[in-house]
Every structure is written in C-alpha cells, then in structure tokens.
C-alpha cells in the first residue's frame, strides 16, 4: 500500500484542563494542522471530554470521521475530512 492510497484527515486533539485558582475546568480543542485552538468550559452534566469535543466540532460545522487511539498523548485525537472549516465560531 502506498501513502497515496490512504485517506488524509485533519487532526484535532481534545484535552481536559483541570480547574485553577481563578478558572474552572475546561476543555482545549487544538487543530493540529493549523495550530489553532479553542478552550471551552467543561460541562459537568455531560461529564465526557470526548463527547464535548465532538459536540463542539459538530457545532462549528466540522464533521468527525475517525477517533484515533493515542493513549500516550493524554488526550483524544479526532480526525475529519474537512480541511476548510474554522475551529472557532465566526461572529457576525
């Protein structure tokens, strides 16, 4: 198999950020292709870091296609075939 035969995905890592003295728990989603990131508040009602990351990507119009297993990275890695949509909300 050649590398041209493999599907290419845009990678996002989703990581829990614990609370500090001044900030509550958060989730960081980082676009590993564009070196862009967004930090959102942790949703205690949901309680699932991966689910919250998937929800955010869907909310900005990025459809997740694959979850990559990278246990040593201390984060989740989500792949999408969408290479054009911005990670952050665009305010009008």
Backbone torsions as a table, in degrees:
resi	resn	phi	psi	omega
1	UNK	NA	136.2	179.5
2	UNK	-99.7	157.1	-179.4
3	UNK	-61.7	-27.4	177.7
4	UNK	-66.7	-18.8	-179.2
5	UNK	-84.4	-12.7	-176.4
6	UNK	-88.5	143.7	176.6
7	UNK	-73.9	135.2	178.8
8	UNK	-96.8	136.7	-179.9
9	UNK	-125.4	146.5	171.4
10	UNK	-85.7	127.6	-172.8
11	UNK	-99.4	139.5	174.9
12	UNK	-127.1	132.5	171.4
13	UNK	-104.6	141.3	-176.0
14	UNK	-121.2	120.8	-174.4
15	UNK	-135.4	139.4	175.2
16	UNK	-76.4	136.6	175.2
17	UNK	-120.4	115.3	-177.4
18	UNK	-65.7	164.3	-179.6
19	UNK	-68.2	154.1	174.9
20	UNK	-117.5	-172.1	177.3
21	UNK	-65.9	-24.4	-175.1
22	UNK	-119.1	-14.6	-177.2
23	UNK	-126.9	145.9	175.4
24	UNK	-77.5	-180.0	177.5
25	UNK	-62.8	144.2	-177.1
26	UNK	-139.8	169.9	173.5
27	UNK	-126.8	130.0	176.7
28	UNK	-103.9	130.8	174.4
29	UNK	-116.8	122.6	-175.9
30	UNK	-118.5	130.7	175.2
31	UNK	-84.4	108.3	-174.7
32	UNK	-76.0	-10.2	176.5
33	UNK	-88.3	-43.3	-174.4
34	UNK	-100.6	-3.2	-177.7
35	UNK	56.4	41.7	178.6
36	UNK	-112.2	155.3	178.8
37	UNK	-147.6	159.8	173.4
38	UNK	-137.9	142.9	177.4
39	UNK	-118.4	126.8	-179.2
40	UNK	-121.7	155.6	177.8
41	UNK	-66.5	142.0	175.8
42	UNK	-70.4	133.0	-179.8
43	UNK	-97.3	102.0	-178.0
44	UNK	-65.9	-28.6	178.8
45	UNK	-64.8	-41.5	177.1
46	UNK	-73.8	-51.9	176.6
47	UNK	71.3	14.7	-175.9
48	UNK	-130.8	111.3	-176.8
49	UNK	-60.3	-47.5	-178.7
50	UNK	-61.9	-45.5	-179.9
51	UNK	-60.1	-41.0	179.3
52	UNK	-66.9	-37.4	175.9
53	UNK	-64.3	-43.5	178.1
54	UNK	-63.2	-41.7	178.7
55	UNK	-60.7	-43.1	-179.3
56	UNK	-64.1	-46.7	179.9
57	UNK	-58.0	-45.6	178.0
58	UNK	-61.4	-37.6	-176.3
59	UNK	-67.2	-25.5	178.0
60	UNK	-98.5	3.8	175.4
61	UNK	93.3	15.2	177.5
62	UNK	-100.7	115.7	-179.4
63	UNK	-86.5	118.9	176.1
64	UNK	-70.6	140.3	179.6
65	UNK	-117.5	-23.6	-175.8
66	UNK	-155.7	146.7	170.6
67	UNK	-109.9	125.2	-178.4
68	UNK	-97.2	137.0	179.8
69	UNK	-87.3	116.8	179.8
70	UNK	-142.7	65.3	-173.0
71	UNK	-57.5	-31.5	-177.4
72	UNK	-74.0	-12.1	-177.0
73	UNK	-87.5	-7.6	-179.4
74	UNK	59.6	36.1	177.7
75	UNK	-160.1	170.7	171.9
76	UNK	-97.1	146.9	175.7
77	UNK	-120.7	123.2	-179.1
78	UNK	-113.3	136.7	178.0
79	UNK	-111.9	143.2	178.2
80	UNK	-137.3	146.8	175.1
81	UNK	-81.2	-3.2	-180.0
82	UNK	-83.3	112.4	-179.7
83	UNK	-106.0	5.4	-173.4
84	UNK	-116.7	-30.5	-174.1
85	UNK	-74.1	135.7	178.2
86	UNK	-69.5	146.6	178.9
87	UNK	-70.0	-33.8	-175.8
88	UNK	-93.9	155.9	174.8
89	UNK	-67.1	139.8	175.7
90	UNK	-96.0	119.1	179.9
91	UNK	-85.8	135.5	-178.2
92	UNK	-94.9	NA	NA
